[in-house]
Amino acid sequence: MMTGQVSKVAASSVLVTGAAGFIGSAVAEALISRGQPVIGIDNLNTYYPVSLKRARLDGLAARHGNLFHFHELDFADMSALTETLAPFTFDTIVHLGAQAGVRYSLENPQAYVASNLAGHVNMLEIARARQVVHMVYASSSSVYGGNTKLPFAVEDRADHPVSLYAATKKADELMSETYAHLFRLPLTGLRFFTVYGPWGRPDMAMWKFAERILTDRPIDVYNHGEMSRDFTYIDDIVGGVLACLDRPPVDDGAQKAGGSVKPHALYNIGNNKSEHLLRLIEVLEDACGRKAQRNLLPMQPGDVPATYADITALTRDTGYAPSTPIETGVPRFVDWFRGYTGF
């Protein structure tokens, strides 16, 4: 992992937070592949094994050398953030770093306050001070709470969160709207749905299910399997993030996706298809070559029975068109997973 010299970082560089994360590392890879150097920051917290985060970073450094400049840093620490970034020039920001996870927010709320609230304000302040062309930031489909109207549309009410994680993500949207209003800062919030694929997260169902199926242990199936999720393959997600980054909202007083008349857009980014959990398990079983033992359980606190992304606005504005069905994406994940874990 590299912390190269300032002179080697071009003006078109992109600052990526959460660069050691699942989506962050994939976005960094795509940006560098199209010729844009990346300044990556991540605090490498222990929410899930740091070894996986370091492996992602090592891969980026090995493939891209001086085009990837990584700094271990907590962006909730404003003084450290400012000092570390002072020598660098960047025109855009992809702010994906956050304390993730719905269920963990029940156990450690302070982590979400520090990273998702204070940290988000710090990134808005950096964007304002640097007068960046555009900052794309991660929101979440969890802001829809217990919404029973499917699919979820960005115009839907999103002020009844069912987890602290969701509440912090909604707060990020509101704070961003304020900065777009006060400072005319071009901002785009992406409400991510369930993302999966190679280099994914161990706290996500796809990883947990694959690990247990391949080691002949039962999988925990919540709400007795009566759940649906909008599963989106990582390559499709990355394409959507870059398409948004290239199209900053215009400060023209016109209404943007999500309803703002400031230079602030909100989009759902998903697969525009909700898969029944039991169907996903079947596809995983086929990819793993064995049947799952199913431990049927009630719904967990903070969870919702179904998610489904209406991506009309994102497709209209950027041409975003996810093209990877779970029948293609899940076997790709399982192939990577076997190679990484040795199962």
N, C-alpha and C positions, 0 to 999 in steps of 0.2 A: 504494500500500500504506500502511496507516494504523497509527499507534501512538497511538490516541485517548486521551482523558482517562479517568482511573479512574472518575470519577463517572458516566460513560456506560455502564459495564459492569455489568449486573445480576447479582444473586446466582445466577441460574440459568445463568450463562455456563459454557461448556465449554472446557477447555484441550485443544487438538489439536496433537500433535507430528507432524512431517512434513507440515505444512500446505501446503507447496509441492509435495508429491508427488502421484502419480496418485490413490491412494485417499484420502489425507489431504485434498486439495483438494475432492474430491467429497463426502466426509463433512462437511467444513466447510460446503459449499454446502447440503447437506440439513438440517443443524442450523439454520443461519440461516433457511432457508426455512420451518422450522416454529417460528420465533420465538426461538431461543436464540442469543444473541451468542457469538462464538467468539474466543478468544485463541489465535492460531496462532504456533507457533515452528518454525523450520527453519534449518539451517545453510547451506543453498544450496550444498552441496558440488558438485564438478565431476565426479562419477561419470558423469553424462550432462549435456548442455548446460543451463547455468543459464538460458538464454533461455526454455526451455520452462517451467521452474519459475516464472520471473518472469511469464510470460504467464498462467499459472494464477492467480497471486496478483493480478495486475492485474485479471483478470476478476472475482475475488471482491470486490476493493475497489470496482470500478466499479459492480457490481450491488448491493452491500450497505452501502457507506459505513461509518458508525460502528458497525455491528454486527460488523465484522471488524477485529480489532486484530492486526497482524502484527509479530513481532520476529525479526530475523535473529539466531540464537543456536544454539550447540552445546550440547545438553543433557548432553554428556559433561563439560562444565565446570560443576561444581556451584556454584561461587561466582557465576558469571555467571547461571546458571539461577535461583538463589535471589534475587539482586539484581533481576533483570528482573521476576520474578513477584511480588515483595513487595507492590506496590501493588494487585494484582488479586485479585478474589474469584472462585472457581469451585467448583462442587459435584462435578463429574465430570471425568474425563480420558479422552481417546481417544489412546492412545500408539501411533502408527503409524510414528513416525520410527525409522529403522534404517539401517545400511549394508546395502543390498540386493545380491542377485546371488550365485548359487552359484559361477560361474566366476571372478569377480573375487576371491573369497576365497582362491584359489590364488596370486594375485599380491600381494595387499596384506592379509595377515592382521591387521596391527595396527589397521587401520581398523575391523575387526569387533570386536576386543577393546575398543576405545575406545567405539564407539557402542552395540553390542549387549550388552556386558557392563557396563562402567562406567556407560554411559548409562542402561541399564535400572534398575540399582540407584539411580541418582540420581532417576529418575522414581518408583520405589517410595518413596523417602525423602520426596519432595515430597507424594505421596499420603498418606503416614503423617502428616507434619507438618500437612497441611491437613485431615486427617480427612475425606477425600472420601467421598461416598456410594458411588462405584464407579469403578474404573479398568478400562477395556477395553484390552487390549494385543495387538499383532500377534505371533503365532507364525507357523509355516509348515508346510506339508505336507512340507517337506524333512526334518522330524524323523523321518519314517518310514523314512528311509534306503533300503536295498535291499529293503524289505518286498515279498514276492511275493504276499501275500494281498490280494486285491482284493474289494470296495473297502476303503480304509483306514478303520478305526474308531478312535475316541478311546481305546478300551480296549486297542488293540494295543500291543505293546512298541515303544518308540521310543528305544532306547538304543544303537543302532548306526548313528550318522550317517556319511554318506559324503562330507561336505564340512564345512569349518570353519563356514561359514554355518549349516548345520543344527545343528551342535554348539552354537553360540551361542544359537540359538532354543530348543533344548531346555534350555539353562542358564537362559534367561529364565523358562521354565515352573517350573523347580525353585526359583529364587530367589523367584518369586511365591508358590509354595506355602509357603515359609518365612515370608514376610511375612503371608500369610493366617493362618498358625498362630500366630505370635508376637504380631501386632498386630490380628488379626481384621479385616484389611483386605479388603473385598469386591473381588475381582479376577476378570476373565474373559479367558482367552487364546483367540485365534482362529487356528486353523491354516489360513491362506489357501492356496488352490490357485491355479491360473493365472488371473489376472484380466486382462481386456482391455476395450477400448472407447475412445471419444473421450478425448483428453488422456492416452493411455497412455504407456508408457515406451519409449524408443528401444532399450534393451538387450533387449527382449522379442521373441520370435519373430514375433508378429503385425506389429509395426512393421518389423522387418528384412525379412520376406517381402514386405510391401506395397511397401516402398521399392524393393526389387530387381525385383519384377515390373513395377512401373510405369516403371522405368528400363531395362528389358530386360537386366538382369544376372542371372546364375544365383543361385539360393538354395542355401544349405548345408543339406542334410537329413541329420541325424545318425542313426546306427544304421540307415542305409539306409532310413529312413522307418518302421521298425518301432518306433514310439513312439506312446504315447497320453497325452493330457492331459485333465484336468478343467477345461475352459475356462469361466469364469464371467463374465458381462457385468457391467460396473461398477455399473449401477443395482441389480441383484440383490444385489451385495455390500454396497452402501451400506445397503439396506433391512435386511440381516442385522445389520450393525454397530449401527445405531440400535435395532433390536429387542433386541439384547443389552444395550446401554447402559441401556435402560429397565427391565431386569430384573436387578438385582444379585443375586448368589447369597446366599441367606439363611444366617445363622450358626446353624443349627439341629441340627448334628451329623449330618444326613442326607447320604448319598452324592450327590455332584454328578456331572455329566457329566465324564468323565476320571478319576473314582475318588476325588477328595478328599472328606473329611468336614469340611473347613474351608470358609469362604466363598470358594471358588475353583473356577471351572468352566473346562473346556476343551472347545472345540467345533471340529469341522471346518466350514469355510465354503467351499462350492463349489457345483457345479451338479448333483451326484449323477448325472453322466453322463460317461463317458470317451470322448473323440473321438479316432479314429485320426488321426495327423498328416497322412497323405495325403488324408483327407477334408477336413480343415481347409484344406489347400492348394487343393483343388478349389473350395471355397466362396470362398476368396480370389480365385482365378482368375476366377470368375464375377463377383464384385463389381468387380474391376479391369478386366474386359473383355479380358483377354489371358492367354495361357498362361505358366506359369513354366518357366524352364530349371532343371533340378534337378541339383545337384551332390551325389551320394550319398557320405556319409562315415561312418566308424565312430563308435561312441559316444565322447563326451567324458568325461574324468575328472570325477568328482563328480556326473554326471548319472544319472538313473534311467529305465528304459524306459517305465514307466507310472505315472500317478497317477489316483486315482479316489476321490472323497470319499463316505463314508457320512455323511449329514447327518441321520440319524434323531434324534439327541439334540437338535440345534439346532431342527429342525422341531417336535419334541415340546414343547420348553420355550418357544419363541418364536413358532411359527407360520410360520417362515421357509420360503418356497416359491419358489425361483428359477423364472422363467417365460420367459427369453429364450434361444431356441436359437441356435446359431451362424449359422443361415441368416438370422436377423434381426439379430443383433448385429454380425456381421462387415461386412455392407454399411453399417451405421451408422458403424462405425469407419473404413471406407474413404472414405466421404463426408467425414467430418471430416478425415481424413488428407490427402486431396487439397486441401481448403480451407486447411489449416494449412501444408502444405509447398509447394503450388503444382504438384505433380506431376500 
